[in-house]
Amino acid sequence: MNAVMTATYWQIGRRIVEQEQKGSTRASYGEELVAKLARDLTTRFGRGFSRTNVFQMRQFFLAYREKIQTPSELSAPDSIIQTPSGLSPSYSVLPLSWFHYVVC
């Protein structure tokens, strides 16, 4: 469970940086963006998406963006790849729980 949650939070951070901030380390409206996303995620999914937590997800992705490859980045157009769960960053690169990454 912790590995899945950690990988999910990394993916949320990735989405924030790559789609919302267009790949930039910081958006010009950064704090406002994080606060809005926190409200939206809380409305849709419930607890666990405070402004602080969403900000930490973004920071987590930035800290580990070079160390983790997603399944789409690993596959060539003509290659056969393993299932996404087998390639999930949670199993090989993110062995600790979310708590450990946030505290460290």
N, C-alpha and C positions, 0 to 999 in steps of 0.2 A: 504494500500500500504506500509506504513512504517513498519508494523508488518511483512509483507512478506519479505521485503528487509532485515530487521534485522535478521530474521530466515535464510534467504539465506546466509548472510554474516557469521553467526555462522556455517552453514554447510560447507562453503568454508574453514573456519578456521579449522574445524574438519578434513576435507580432507587433508589439509596441514600437520597437526600434525600426524594423524593416518596413512596416506598412504605415504606421501612424507618423513616424518621424522620417520616413523616406530614407532610411539608412544612416541618418545623422546620429551622432552620439547624443546630442541634445536637440530638442525641438525648441523653437523660439517661444512657444507657449507651454513649455514643459510641465510646470506645476499644475496648470489648468488642465492639461491633457490627462495627467495621472489622476487628478481628483475626479474628472468626468468619467474616466474608465472605471475607477473604483466604484463610483455610484452605479454605473451601468451593470458591471459584473455582479455587484451585490444584489441588485434588483433581479437579475436573471438567475443567479446561482446560489444566493444566500450568503451566509457568513464566510469569512476568510479572504475577503477582497477589500480590506481597508486601504486608504490612501498610502499608508506606510508599507503595507504588504505589496501592493502593486508597484510601488517605487522600487522595493527590494527585488521584485521579479525582473524588472527592467535592468537593474544593476547586475543581477545574477547572470542574465544573458550577456551583458557587456563583458563581464569578467571571464566567461567561459565560451564566448562565441568562436574563438579560434581553436578550441580543444574538442569541439563536438561537431560531427558531420551528420546531417540528416539523411534518411534513406535516399531522397531524390538527388542529393549531392554525391552519393556513393555510386549511383547507377549510371551506366552508359546506356545510350538508346537501344543497343542490341544485346545487352547483357541480361542475365537472369539474376534477380536479387533475392535475398532472404526476406521473409515476412517482416513488415514494419516492427512488430514486437521484438523480433530477434535482433533488429538493428537499433532498437530504441536506445537513446543515450542513457537512460536510467540504469541499464544493466551493466554497462561496462565503464562509462566515464563518470557517472554520478553515483558512486556507491554509498554516499552518506545521505542522511535524512535532510529535509529542508531546514530544520532547526540548526543543524551543524553548519550549513553554508551561511545562514544568516548571522549566526553568532561569531563565526570566524572571520 
